[in-house]
Amino acid sequence: MKKICCALITLLPLAAQAYPIELEKQLNGAEVAASSQEIDHNMAAVRVQNYGAKAASCKGVFRNGPEAPRTRSVSLAAGESGNLTVKFARSIIRLRVQLTCEPQ
């Protein structure tokens, strides 16, 4: 039991190194759900799920400090889901994502 507790305490600092992700959504009538996730110290993703009966196209603009903004886009049929992933050259301190979706 002591070994398990020591292992959990040892892993605690690894879980505390998350960076904040600000996700701003502009859905424009599309029935879409989006959630952000941290992959690595310089990678992130936004998972987009289309719950509507129509297809939707989404575009995400990822901003990380002084680096140039990165744009990713995905087209989703009804009921589909997709990921917008980005990798930066520097470690992410705070990530701002502007997601814009349009029904087709």
N, C-alpha and C positions, 0 to 999 in steps of 0.2 A: 504494500500500500504506500509506503514511504517513497519507493522508486517511482510510482505513478505520479504522486504529488510533485516530486522534484522535476520530473519530465514536463509536467504541465506548467510549472513555474518557469522553467527554462524557455519554453516556447512563447511565453507571454510577451516579451519585447518584440518578437517578430510580428505579432498581430497588431501591434499598436502603431505601426509605421504607415498607416493609410493617409492618403492626401484627399482634400475635399474636392468634390466634383459638383459644379453648379450646372444643372440641366435646365435650360429655358426652352419650353415647348410652345410652338405656334402650330396648331393642328389644322386650322382652316376648315373645319367640318369633317375631317377624316376621323374615322373611329379607330384610333391607334393608341396603344400604350407603349411607353418607353421607360427603360430603367438603365442606369449607368453602373459600370463596374470597373474596378481597378484590376489590371492583369499583372503588371510589374511596376517597377519604379519609374519607367518611362513609357509604359503602354496602358491604354484604356480602351473601353468599348462601350457602346450604347446598344442595347438590345431593343429592337422595335418589333411589335406584334400588331398585326392588322386584324381587328375584330369585326370590321365592317363587311358588308355584302359587296362592296366595290373595291377595285384595286386602288392602291395608294402609292405615291412616290414620295420619298423622304430624303432630305438633304441635311447633313449635320456639319457644322463648322466648329472645329476644335481649336481652342486658343490656350496656349501655355506660355505665359509670360512674354519674353522678348522674341520668341521664335515666330516664324511666319505661320498664319492660320492654315490649318489643313482641312480640306473639304472632302467629305465622303458622301455617297448617295446610294440609295437602294430602292428598287421597285418591288412592291409586295402585292401579290394577288390576294383575293379574299381568303382569310384564314391563315395566311403565311406569316412567318416571322423571319427576321434577318438581323445581322450584326453589322455595326459600323465600327471598325477598329482603326486605331491610329497608334503610331510609334514615333516618339520624338527623339531627338539627339541628346537632349538633356533630361535629367530627372524632373519629374513633375512635382511642383510645389502646390499649385492650385490650378485646376483645369476648369475652363468655362466652355460649355457646349451649347450651341444654339441649334435646335432641331426644328426644321420647317417641313411640314407634310401637306400634301395636296391630294384630294381624291381625284381619281381619273375617270 
